[in-house]
Amino acid sequence: MFKRQLNTGIYKYIQQRRMANASLLLLNSDMKIIDIALLSGFSSQEAFSRVFKLYYLLPPKQYRRQFKQLFRR
């Protein structure tokens, strides 16, 4: 039922939401990347960075450096 409504599986949906929240934290906070990774449900910064890069095509540190000034609230 979930997959029919959103055209994606529940795991993928949760992962997309985690990555969206993580990207906001990277841009709007000074939290360490490891803390964002753990808060986002990842067991390590390496695992978080690997998945983050799949979504945003940049590692979290570079994403923060490149976009923080553009999207700061």
N, CA and C atoms as a LAMMPS dump frame, in Angstrom:
ITEM: TIMESTEP
0
ITEM: NUMBER OF ATOMS
219
ITEM: BOX BOUNDS ff ff ff
-5.0000000000000000e+02 5.0000000000000000e+02
-5.0000000000000000e+02 5.0000000000000000e+02
-5.0000000000000000e+02 5.0000000000000000e+02
ITEM: ATOMS id mol type element x y z
1 1 1 N 0.82 -1.188 0
2 1 2 C 0 0 0
3 1 3 C 0.873 1.265 0
4 2 1 N 1.867 1.311 0.85
5 2 2 C 2.762 2.473 0.937
6 2 3 C 3.435 2.729 -0.404
7 3 1 N 3.944 1.654 -0.995
8 3 2 C 4.659 1.785 -2.265
9 3 3 C 3.74 2.297 -3.373
10 4 1 N 2.495 1.868 -3.373
11 4 2 C 1.549 2.33 -4.383
12 4 3 C 1.27 3.82 -4.245
13 5 1 N 1.14 4.298 -3.026
14 5 2 C 0.816 5.699 -2.786
15 5 3 C 1.967 6.638 -3.146
16 6 1 N 3.175 6.289 -2.755
17 6 2 C 4.322 7.18 -2.939
18 6 3 C 5.275 6.742 -4.044
19 7 1 N 4.977 5.619 -4.658
20 7 2 C 5.801 5.097 -5.742
21 7 3 C 7.235 4.81 -5.305
22 8 1 N 7.403 4.492 -4.043
23 8 2 C 8.705 4.103 -3.5
24 8 3 C 8.475 3.237 -2.271
25 9 1 N 9.443 2.402 -1.956
26 9 2 C 9.327 1.567 -0.77
27 9 3 C 9.538 2.366 0.503
28 10 1 N 9.115 1.816 1.611
29 10 2 C 9.195 2.537 2.884
30 10 3 C 10.65 2.808 3.287
31 11 1 N 11.544 1.839 3.066
32 11 2 C 12.949 2.05 3.425
33 11 3 C 13.539 3.199 2.621
34 12 1 N 13.277 3.211 1.321
35 12 2 C 13.802 4.271 0.452
36 12 3 C 13.222 5.63 0.852
37 13 1 N 11.946 5.659 1.187
38 13 2 C 11.311 6.906 1.627
39 13 3 C 11.967 7.438 2.901
40 14 1 N 12.178 6.553 3.862
41 14 2 C 12.815 6.959 5.122
42 14 3 C 14.227 7.466 4.856
43 15 1 N 14.954 6.772 3.998
44 15 2 C 16.309 7.205 3.666
45 15 3 C 16.297 8.578 2.987
46 16 1 N 15.353 8.824 2.098
47 16 2 C 15.243 10.133 1.45
48 16 3 C 14.964 11.23 2.468
49 17 1 N 14.088 10.954 3.42
50 17 2 C 13.776 11.935 4.464
51 17 3 C 15.001 12.194 5.345
52 18 1 N 15.722 11.144 5.684
53 18 2 C 16.94 11.306 6.492
54 18 3 C 17.971 12.169 5.771
55 19 1 N 18.144 11.922 4.485
56 19 2 C 19.116 12.695 3.712
57 19 3 C 18.682 14.152 3.573
58 20 1 N 17.395 14.389 3.387
59 20 2 C 16.904 15.765 3.299
60 20 3 C 17.13 16.499 4.619
61 21 1 N 16.833 15.839 5.729
62 21 2 C 17.059 16.457 7.043
63 21 3 C 18.55 16.679 7.301
64 22 1 N 19.367 15.721 6.905
65 22 2 C 20.813 15.86 7.086
66 22 3 C 21.346 17.033 6.274
67 23 1 N 20.856 17.201 5.058
68 23 2 C 21.337 18.314 4.234
69 23 3 C 20.965 19.651 4.868
70 24 1 N 19.777 19.731 5.464
71 24 2 C 19.39 20.96 6.172
72 24 3 C 20.286 21.216 7.381
73 25 1 N 20.607 20.162 8.11
74 25 2 C 21.504 20.323 9.263
75 25 3 C 22.895 20.765 8.824
76 26 1 N 23.364 20.236 7.732
77 26 2 C 24.679 20.639 7.231
78 26 3 C 24.706 22.122 6.893
79 27 1 N 23.617 22.613 6.329
80 27 2 C 23.582 24.002 5.886
81 27 3 C 23.201 24.988 6.984
82 28 1 N 22.422 24.552 7.955
83 28 2 C 21.857 25.478 8.933
84 28 3 C 22.351 25.268 10.355
85 29 1 N 23.386 24.471 10.524
86 29 2 C 23.946 24.28 11.866
87 29 3 C 25.456 24.161 11.766
88 30 1 N 26.077 24.198 12.896
89 30 2 C 27.518 23.987 12.966
90 30 3 C 27.843 22.625 13.582
91 31 1 N 26.86 21.72 13.548
92 31 2 C 27.074 20.381 14.095
93 31 3 C 28.174 19.674 13.312
94 32 1 N 28.909 18.836 14.011
95 32 2 C 29.916 18.015 13.348
96 32 3 C 29.225 17 12.449
97 33 1 N 29.899 16.629 11.387
98 33 2 C 29.314 15.681 10.434
99 33 3 C 29.04 14.341 11.095
100 34 1 N 29.906 13.894 11.972
101 34 2 C 29.669 12.619 12.673
102 34 3 C 28.388 12.695 13.497
103 35 1 N 28.118 13.841 14.121
104 35 2 C 26.902 13.986 14.918
105 35 3 C 25.658 13.973 14.029
106 36 1 N 25.744 14.592 12.87
107 36 2 C 24.634 14.567 11.916
108 36 3 C 24.424 13.138 11.415
109 37 1 N 25.518 12.442 11.161
110 37 2 C 25.427 11.05 10.704
111 37 3 C 24.708 10.187 11.735
112 38 1 N 25.112 10.301 12.982
113 38 2 C 24.498 9.497 14.041
114 38 3 C 23.039 9.888 14.249
115 39 1 N 22.754 11.171 14.23
116 39 2 C 21.383 11.662 14.385
117 39 3 C 20.497 11.181 13.228
118 40 1 N 21.099 10.992 12.075
119 40 2 C 20.361 10.547 10.891
120 40 3 C 20.203 9.035 10.827
121 41 1 N 20.695 8.335 11.832
122 41 2 C 20.494 6.891 11.911
123 41 3 C 21.603 6.045 11.323
124 42 1 N 22.743 6.643 11.034
125 42 2 C 23.868 5.892 10.482
126 42 3 C 24.821 5.497 11.605
127 43 1 N 25.485 4.378 11.428
128 43 2 C 26.377 3.877 12.469
129 43 3 C 27.776 4.473 12.382
130 44 1 N 28.079 5.137 11.256
131 44 2 C 29.399 5.745 11.106
132 44 3 C 29.329 6.91 10.138
133 45 1 N 30.328 7.759 10.218
134 45 2 C 30.412 8.878 9.286
135 45 3 C 30.679 8.373 7.873
136 46 1 N 31.418 7.299 7.753
137 46 2 C 31.738 6.743 6.439
138 46 3 C 30.477 6.254 5.733
139 47 1 N 29.628 5.529 6.456
140 47 2 C 28.378 5.032 5.869
141 47 3 C 27.482 6.201 5.463
142 48 1 N 27.39 7.195 6.331
143 48 2 C 26.599 8.386 6.039
144 48 3 C 27.129 9.094 4.789
145 49 1 N 28.432 9.295 4.721
146 49 2 C 29.033 9.996 3.593
147 49 3 C 28.803 9.265 2.281
148 50 1 N 28.873 7.953 2.332
149 50 2 C 28.664 7.143 1.126
150 50 3 C 27.235 7.342 0.59
151 51 1 N 26.242 7.276 1.474
152 51 2 C 24.852 7.444 1.049
153 51 3 C 24.579 8.896 0.665
154 52 1 N 25.115 9.832 1.447
155 52 2 C 24.909 11.253 1.149
156 52 3 C 25.41 11.579 -0.253
157 53 1 N 26.558 11.042 -0.593
158 53 2 C 27.149 11.307 -1.913
159 53 3 C 26.289 10.737 -3.045
160 54 1 N 25.609 9.641 -2.797
161 54 2 C 24.699 9.085 -3.802
162 54 3 C 23.545 10.051 -4.089
163 55 1 N 23.083 10.732 -3.067
164 55 2 C 21.953 11.657 -3.217
165 55 3 C 22.369 13.021 -3.758
166 56 1 N 23.472 13.547 -3.268
167 56 2 C 23.846 14.933 -3.565
168 56 3 C 25.101 15.08 -4.43
169 57 1 N 25.707 13.964 -4.8
170 57 2 C 26.873 13.932 -5.686
171 57 3 C 28.101 14.646 -5.124
172 58 1 N 28.066 14.96 -3.848
173 58 2 C 29.198 15.562 -3.139
174 58 3 C 29.275 14.942 -1.755
175 59 1 N 30.477 14.81 -1.204
176 59 2 C 30.565 14.391 0.19
177 59 3 C 30.022 15.502 1.1
178 60 1 N 29.56 15.154 2.295
179 60 2 C 28.934 16.138 3.177
180 60 3 C 29.787 17.384 3.462
181 61 1 N 31.072 17.209 3.678
182 61 2 C 31.933 18.356 3.99
183 61 3 C 31.987 19.34 2.823
184 62 1 N 32.142 18.809 1.632
185 62 2 C 32.203 19.667 0.441
186 62 3 C 30.839 20.317 0.178
187 63 1 N 29.76 19.571 0.384
188 63 2 C 28.401 20.098 0.22
189 63 3 C 28.194 21.288 1.151
190 64 1 N 28.587 21.117 2.403
191 64 2 C 28.444 22.201 3.385
192 64 3 C 29.252 23.429 2.963
193 65 1 N 30.491 23.213 2.608
194 65 2 C 31.38 24.309 2.23
195 65 3 C 30.854 25.049 0.996
196 66 1 N 30.356 24.303 0.033
197 66 2 C 29.927 24.879 -1.233
198 66 3 C 28.583 25.608 -1.135
199 67 1 N 27.649 25.092 -0.323
200 67 2 C 26.294 25.625 -0.339
201 67 3 C 25.857 26.359 0.92
202 68 1 N 26.654 26.348 1.959
203 68 2 C 26.217 26.933 3.23
204 68 3 C 25.853 28.406 3.096
205 69 1 N 26.641 29.175 2.428
206 69 2 C 26.354 30.606 2.292
207 69 3 C 25.15 30.87 1.386
208 70 1 N 24.939 30.023 0.411
209 70 2 C 23.815 30.21 -0.503
210 70 3 C 22.467 29.962 0.156
211 71 1 N 22.4 28.945 1.03
212 71 2 C 21.111 28.513 1.56
213 71 3 C 20.935 28.764 3.053
214 72 1 N 21.793 29.534 3.653
215 72 2 C 21.691 29.795 5.098
216 72 3 C 20.419 30.551 5.393
217 73 1 N 19.676 30.074 6.375
218 73 2 C 18.429 30.729 6.779
219 73 3 C 18.701 31.831 7.742
